[in-house]
Amino acid sequence: MNVPMIYSNINMTLSHYSDHCFASACVIYAVCMILLVFELGSSRVQKLEARDAERELVAAGGVRVATVGTPGLVVPTGPKRSRSERLGRMGYAVLVAGWLVQVASIVLRGFATHRLPWGNMYEFVTITTAGAVLVGLITLRKSELRPMLVFILLPVLILLGVAGKLLYTDAGPVVPALKSYWLAIHVTIVSIGSGIFLVSGVASMMFLVRRRFDGRELPGGVLGRIIDRLPSSKALDRLAYTTVIVAFPLFSGGVICGAIWAESAWGRFWGWDPKETVSFIAWVVYAAYLHARATAGWRNSRAAWINMAGFATMIFNLFVINYVVSGLHSYAGG
């Protein structure tokens, strides 16, 4: 079969390796999520073991002792890690491995196409989810925040599933309109900011769940154990606010860079194209969240709802605007 000239410089071997790494990353993320779910489910066992370990430490005068080998030989040991803690550490390590495999997928795609690998929706979603996982690894590495990784991985896996099944595009060159150095600047900034917004939106969602049961009796069963294992509402609110503080300037810079690119490509900075319009709406919503979060009367629940509205706007802009509404950015789907 003759290969079209436009694809003659594509390294299909590296492209296949990239696809394999993408699929492997999805599997690894799924395994990580299972481990972290088990950590959540065994939270009460962890509390009981921690209580018993503390009692042993107090009984031994602050040093827990154990007899090793020869009778009468006593050596100090630290508190034994619970099963929940071990599962959580395993899940975190597996998540790091999955992220590295996903990054390998992105890098191989770039080498295969001889360009920056975010010229279509499949590649954009891949880099955005990789950014979200990286932010999760950095901000949620402590044991008290680690349960949040489950709720970060859930939308990440959904997005990767959609990207792999519905948005996948064969490795190839970008359309002429995207052949610009602004592709690297604009899309990189927007994708990283979108990944951070994902973490912030999930944090606000979990904050609303946690706050609903503050001072109230938790429901029974698995749901109660999961809610009990969530970080405090204060920690979740702080996480949502901190991540938006980081993502908002990035997103603002991405919009500005996009306007400069539009002037170069289309002869105007702003034309109220559907994607530009919804991007502006998202910017306004997140600016309103930051203002509400700094206003005493709007803190906590009200501000969290605004943050979630901002994230919903970003998702709407990503899928509906690119695939349903016709505009100058419609080429991003392929």
C-alpha positions in Angstrom: 0.0 0.0 0.0 1.4 3.4 -0.9 2.0 5.7 2.0 0.8 9.4 1.4 3.7 11.8 1.1 2.4 13.9 4.0 2.9 10.9 6.3 6.2 9.7 4.8 8.3 11.2 7.6 6.2 9.6 10.5 8.0 6.9 12.4 5.2 4.4 12.8 7.3 2.1 15.0 7.7 4.8 17.6 4.0 5.7 17.1 3.0 2.1 18.0 5.3 2.1 21.0 3.6 5.4 22.1 0.2 3.7 21.8 1.3 0.7 23.9 2.6 3.1 26.6 -0.7 4.9 26.6 -2.6 1.7 27.1 -0.1 0.5 29.7 -0.5 3.8 31.6 -4.3 3.4 31.7 -3.9 -0.1 33.1 -1.4 1.0 35.7 -3.6 3.9 36.8 -6.5 1.4 37.2 -4.3 -0.8 39.4 -3.3 2.2 41.4 -6.9 3.2 41.9 -7.8 -0.3 43.2 -5.0 -0.1 45.7 -6.1 3.3 46.9 -9.7 2.2 47.1 -8.6 -0.6 49.4 -6.7 1.9 51.5 -9.9 3.9 51.8 -12.0 0.9 52.7 -9.6 -0.2 55.5 -9.5 3.2 57.1 -11.2 2.0 60.3 -8.7 -0.8 60.7 -5.9 1.7 60.3 -7.3 3.8 63.2 -7.7 0.8 65.5 -4.1 -0.3 64.7 -2.8 3.2 65.3 -4.6 3.4 68.6 -3.1 0.0 69.7 0.3 1.0 68.6 0.1 4.2 70.6 -0.9 2.3 73.7 2.1 -0.1 73.3 4.4 2.9 73.0 3.0 4.4 76.2 3.3 1.1 78.0 6.9 0.8 77.0 7.9 4.2 78.1 7.8 5.8 74.7 9.9 3.1 73.0 8.2 0.1 71.4 10.4 -3.0 71.9 10.6 -6.4 70.3 12.5 -9.5 71.0 14.6 -10.6 68.0 16.5 -13.9 67.8 18.1 -14.6 71.2 15.7 -14.5 74.1 16.3 -11.5 76.3 17.7 -9.4 73.4 15.6 -6.3 73.2 15.8 -3.8 70.3 13.7 -0.6 69.8 11.5 -0.5 66.8 9.2 2.1 65.3 5.4 1.7 65.2 4.2 -0.9 62.7 2.6 0.4 59.5 -1.0 -0.6 59.2 -2.3 -2.5 56.1 -4.0 0.7 55.0 -0.8 2.7 55.1 1.1 0.0 53.2 -1.6 -0.1 50.5 -1.5 3.7 50.2 2.3 3.7 49.8 2.1 1.0 47.2 -0.6 2.9 45.3 1.4 6.1 45.4 4.5 4.2 44.0 2.4 2.6 41.3 0.9 6.0 40.4 4.5 7.4 39.9 5.2 4.4 37.6 2.0 5.0 35.6 2.8 8.7 35.2 6.3 7.9 33.9 4.8 5.5 31.4 2.3 8.1 30.3 5.1 10.7 29.9 7.0 8.1 27.8 3.9 7.8 25.6 3.9 11.6 25.0 7.6 11.7 24.3 7.5 8.8 21.9 4.5 10.4 20.1 6.6 13.6 19.7 9.6 11.7 18.3 7.3 9.8 15.9 5.8 12.9 14.5 8.8 15.2 14.7 6.8 17.9 16.4 5.3 18.8 19.8 2.7 16.1 20.5 -0.3 18.2 21.3 -1.8 19.1 17.9 -5.1 17.3 18.3 -7.7 16.5 20.9 -6.2 13.0 21.7 -2.8 14.6 22.4 -4.3 17.5 24.3 -6.3 15.3 26.7 -3.2 13.1 27.2 -1.0 16.1 28.2 -3.7 17.6 30.3 -4.3 14.4 32.3 -0.5 13.9 32.7 -0.4 17.4 34.2 -3.3 16.6 36.6 -1.6 13.4 37.8 1.7 15.3 38.4 -0.1 17.9 40.4 -1.8 15.2 42.4 1.5 13.5 43.1 3.0 16.7 44.3 0.1 18.1 46.4 -1.3 14.9 47.7 1.8 13.0 48.7 1.1 13.2 52.4 -0.8 10.3 54.0 -3.6 12.5 55.2 -4.3 13.9 51.7 -3.5 10.7 49.7 -7.1 9.4 49.7 -7.9 12.3 47.3 -5.8 10.6 44.6 -8.7 8.2 44.1 -11.0 11.0 43.1 -8.3 12.5 40.9 -7.7 9.2 39.1 -11.4 8.6 38.4 -11.9 11.6 36.0 -8.3 11.0 34.6 -9.2 7.4 33.7 -12.5 8.6 32.2 -10.8 11.2 30.1 -8.1 8.8 29.0 -10.8 6.3 28.0 -12.6 8.9 25.9 -9.3 9.9 24.4 -8.2 6.4 23.5 -11.6 5.2 22.2 -13.2 8.3 20.7 -10.6 10.9 20.2 -7.7 8.8 19.0 -5.9 10.2 15.9 -3.2 8.4 14.0 0.3 10.0 14.3 0.7 12.6 11.6 1.5 16.2 10.9 -0.7 19.0 12.2 -2.9 21.1 10.0 -1.3 24.2 8.4 -3.0 26.6 10.9 -1.2 24.9 13.8 2.3 25.1 12.3 3.5 27.9 14.5 5.8 28.2 17.6 2.7 29.5 19.4 1.5 25.9 19.4 4.1 25.1 22.0 3.5 28.1 24.1 -0.3 28.5 24.0 -1.3 24.8 24.2 1.3 23.9 26.8 0.2 26.6 29.1 -3.5 25.9 28.7 -3.1 22.2 29.0 -1.1 22.5 32.3 -3.6 25.0 33.7 -6.5 22.7 32.7 -4.8 19.8 34.5 -4.5 21.9 37.7 -8.1 23.0 37.4 -9.1 19.4 37.4 -7.4 18.8 40.7 -9.1 22.0 42.1 -12.5 21.0 40.9 -12.3 17.6 42.4 -11.1 19.1 45.7 -14.1 21.4 45.8 -16.5 18.5 45.1 -15.0 16.5 48.0 -15.1 19.6 50.2 -18.8 19.9 49.7 -19.3 16.2 50.5 -17.1 16.4 53.6 -18.6 19.7 54.8 -22.1 18.2 54.6 -21.2 15.7 57.3 -19.1 18.0 59.5 -20.5 17.5 63.0 -23.0 14.9 61.8 -23.2 11.2 62.1 -21.6 9.5 59.1 -23.6 7.0 57.0 -22.9 3.4 57.5 -21.1 1.0 55.2 -18.5 1.7 52.6 -19.7 5.3 52.0 -19.2 6.2 55.6 -15.7 4.8 55.7 -14.7 6.7 52.6 -16.1 10.0 53.9 -14.4 9.3 57.2 -11.1 8.8 55.4 -11.3 12.1 53.4 -9.1 15.0 54.5 -10.8 17.6 56.6 -13.0 20.2 54.9 -10.5 22.9 55.8 -7.7 21.0 54.1 -9.8 20.3 51.0 -10.9 24.0 50.7 -7.2 25.1 51.1 -6.2 22.6 48.4 -8.9 23.9 46.0 -7.9 27.5 46.6 -4.2 26.9 46.3 -4.4 25.1 43.0 -6.6 27.7 41.5 -4.1 30.4 42.5 -1.5 28.5 40.5 -3.8 27.6 37.5 -5.5 31.0 37.1 -2.4 33.0 36.0 -1.4 30.1 33.7 -4.8 30.0 32.1 -4.8 33.8 31.8 -1.4 33.7 30.1 -2.6 30.9 27.8 -5.6 33.1 26.7 -3.3 36.0 26.1 -0.9 33.9 24.0 -3.9 32.5 22.1 -5.0 36.1 21.3 -1.5 37.0 20.0 -1.5 33.8 17.9 -4.9 34.6 16.5 -3.7 38.0 15.4 -0.8 36.4 13.6 -3.0 33.6 12.0 -6.4 35.3 11.4 -5.6 39.1 11.5 -7.4 39.9 14.8 -6.7 39.4 18.5 -10.3 38.5 19.5 -13.3 37.6 17.4 -15.7 36.0 19.8 -15.3 32.6 18.2 -17.2 30.0 20.3 -14.1 28.7 21.9 -12.8 32.1 22.7 -16.2 33.1 24.2 -16.4 30.1 26.5 -12.7 30.5 27.5 -13.5 34.0 28.5 -16.5 32.8 30.5 -14.3 30.2 32.2 -11.8 33.0 33.0 -14.6 35.2 34.5 -16.0 32.2 36.6 -12.5 31.5 38.1 -11.9 35.1 38.8 -15.2 35.2 40.6 -14.2 32.2 42.6 -11.0 33.8 43.7 -12.9 36.9 44.7 -15.6 34.9 46.5 -12.9 32.9 48.3 -11.4 36.1 49.6 -14.8 37.5 50.7 -15.9 36.4 54.2 -19.6 36.0 53.3 -18.9 33.8 50.3 -16.2 31.5 51.6 -16.6 27.7 51.9 -19.7 26.3 50.2 -20.7 29.2 48.0 -17.1 29.6 46.7 -16.8 25.9 46.1 -19.9 25.8 43.9 -18.4 28.6 41.8 -15.1 26.6 41.4 -17.1 23.6 40.3 -19.0 25.7 37.8 -15.6 26.9 36.4 -14.4 23.3 35.9 -17.7 22.4 34.3 -17.2 25.3 31.9 -13.7 24.0 31.0 -15.1 20.5 30.3 -17.8 22.1 28.1 -15.2 24.0 26.2 -13.1 20.9 25.7 -15.7 18.6 24.3 -18.9 20.5 23.2 -17.2 23.5 21.6 -14.8 21.3 19.7 -17.2 18.7 18.5 -20.7 20.2 18.5 -20.4 23.9 17.8 -18.8 25.0 14.5 -16.0 27.6 14.8 -12.4 28.4 13.9 -11.2 26.0 16.5 -13.1 23.0 15.1 -10.0 21.6 13.5 -8.8 20.7 17.0 -10.8 17.5 16.9 -8.6 15.8 14.3 
